[in-house]
């Protein structure tokens, strides 16, 4: 089975190799997640695989490429990490509820 498909379908990134950008995104999200305002629970789910710090890196790279990991760790990409986190939460809601019961 195609590993990319499994990654997108499950929201997990364990099907692809780790790299410095993915690692930096995960580390930075762990630092800032408490300050991120969560959206309406009727539209966002933050407790699924897609929102785990270790699973956001591939989504971040799809949107923003591969900036220097140190810039990410220094907070230069916090807005973009938050955007990816919110997108992941929206996708998690869709896959958890809307696709089956929407």
Buried (B, 14 or more C-beta within 10 A) or exposed (E): EEEEEBBBEBBBBEBBEEEBBBBBBBBBBEEEBEEBEEBEEEEBBBEBBBBBBBBBBBBBBEEBEEBEBEEBBEEEBBEBBBBBBBBBBBBBBBBBEEEEEE
